[in-house]
Amino acid sequence: MVRQPDSEIPLPEPLYRSVCSEDVVGMDVLAAAVDLPRCSFNRSRFSRPEDVIVAGRPADNGIVQITSADLPAPVPRESPSIGVAYKFDAFDDPTAENDAHAEIRMYLQDGSFNKNHKPHKPTLAKAKDALARKLTILRSPSED
């Protein structure tokens, strides 16, 4: 049975994600390490950092973290005349396979998340870069 999602994730709670060596340069995480408009993480309340390492993705053996308090500022759309910016929020999203599953989602500031809404590629690239820059490396990935 899947647990009921919490209405919010506390601001200081770390969220963990695996990362591969191709997506890290020194202590910087590259935009390729994140998926948007929604990116999966594990909540620290329900998992350990090492739990994000799975046998099915052996190259993804590094670990990064972020908290809701550290999410990027809103990302403006490619043209200011288009309208409101995209914001980031963390959502608790437990699944039958992963009780600790959470997502960082980007969506228009004046609306709610819609999984069918696709931001334009330039805006999406800016958002991925903004989120990647906020990730902290807990364990560097090996190049094996």
C-alpha positions in Angstrom: 0.0 0.0 0.0 1.3 3.4 -1.0 1.5 5.9 1.9 -0.4 9.1 1.6 1.8 12.0 0.4 2.7 14.8 2.8 1.1 18.1 1.8 4.6 19.7 1.8 8.2 18.8 2.2 9.9 20.7 5.1 12.3 23.4 3.7 15.4 22.0 5.4 14.8 18.3 4.5 17.5 17.0 2.0 16.4 15.3 -1.2 18.8 12.9 -2.9 19.4 11.9 -6.5 21.9 9.7 -8.2 24.3 11.2 -10.8 26.9 9.8 -13.3 30.4 11.0 -13.9 29.5 12.4 -17.3 27.2 14.9 -15.6 29.8 16.2 -13.1 32.8 18.5 -13.7 34.8 19.0 -10.6 32.3 20.0 -8.0 29.8 21.3 -10.6 26.7 19.4 -11.7 25.8 19.8 -15.3 22.2 20.4 -16.6 22.1 17.0 -18.2 21.9 15.5 -14.6 18.4 16.7 -14.1 15.1 16.0 -15.8 12.5 18.7 -16.1 9.6 19.7 -16.0 9.8 17.1 -13.2 12.9 15.5 -11.6 12.8 12.5 -9.3 14.5 12.5 -5.9 14.3 10.6 -2.6 13.3 12.2 0.6 15.7 11.9 3.4 12.9 11.4 5.9 12.2 8.0 4.2 15.6 7.0 2.8 19.4 7.2 3.1 21.5 8.9 0.5 22.8 5.5 -0.7 19.3 4.3 -1.5 19.3 6.3 -4.8 22.0 4.0 -6.1 20.4 1.2 -8.1 21.9 -1.8 -9.8 20.0 -1.1 -13.0 21.9 2.2 -13.5 25.5 1.3 -12.5 27.0 4.5 -14.0 24.8 6.6 -11.8 26.8 6.0 -8.7 27.3 9.5 -7.4 24.9 11.2 -5.1 23.7 14.8 -5.1 21.3 16.6 -2.7 19.2 19.7 -2.5 16.6 21.1 -0.1 13.4 22.9 -0.8 15.0 26.0 0.7 17.7 25.9 -1.9 15.6 25.6 -5.0 16.4 28.1 -7.7 14.6 31.4 -8.1 11.9 31.5 -10.8 13.2 31.2 -14.4 11.8 33.8 -16.8 10.4 32.6 -20.1 12.4 33.1 -23.3 10.7 36.4 -23.9 9.4 38.7 -21.1 6.4 39.6 -23.3 5.2 36.0 -23.2 4.2 36.2 -19.5 4.9 34.8 -16.1 8.1 32.9 -15.2 8.4 29.2 -14.1 8.9 28.4 -10.5 10.3 25.3 -8.7 8.7 23.4 -5.9 9.3 20.0 -4.2 6.4 17.6 -4.0 6.1 14.4 -2.0 5.2 11.6 -4.5 5.4 8.2 -2.9 5.0 5.2 -5.2 4.4 1.5 -4.7 8.1 0.9 -5.7 9.6 3.9 -3.7 8.0 5.2 -0.5 10.7 8.0 -0.5 9.9 9.3 -4.0 9.6 13.0 -4.4 9.8 15.3 -7.4 11.1 18.8 -8.0 8.7 20.3 -10.5 8.8 23.4 -12.6 5.5 25.1 -13.5 4.1 28.6 -14.4 4.0 30.9 -11.3 0.4 31.7 -11.9 -0.8 28.1 -12.1 -0.3 24.6 -10.8 1.8 21.7 -12.2 0.5 20.1 -15.4 2.4 17.1 -16.5 1.3 17.7 -20.1 2.6 21.3 -20.3 6.0 21.4 -22.0 8.1 24.6 -21.6 9.9 25.9 -24.7 13.4 24.5 -25.2 15.3 27.7 -24.3 13.4 28.1 -21.1 13.8 24.4 -20.2 17.5 24.7 -20.8 17.8 27.7 -18.5 15.7 25.9 -15.8 17.8 22.7 -16.0 21.0 24.7 -15.6 19.5 26.7 -12.7 18.5 23.5 -10.8 21.8 21.7 -11.6 23.8 24.6 -10.1 21.9 24.3 -6.9 22.7 20.6 -6.4 25.4 19.7 -3.9 27.6 16.7 -4.5 27.5 14.3 -1.5 29.4 11.5 -3.2 31.4 12.0 -6.4 30.6 9.5 -9.1 33.3 7.1 -10.3 34.2 7.0 -13.9 33.9 3.2 -14.1 
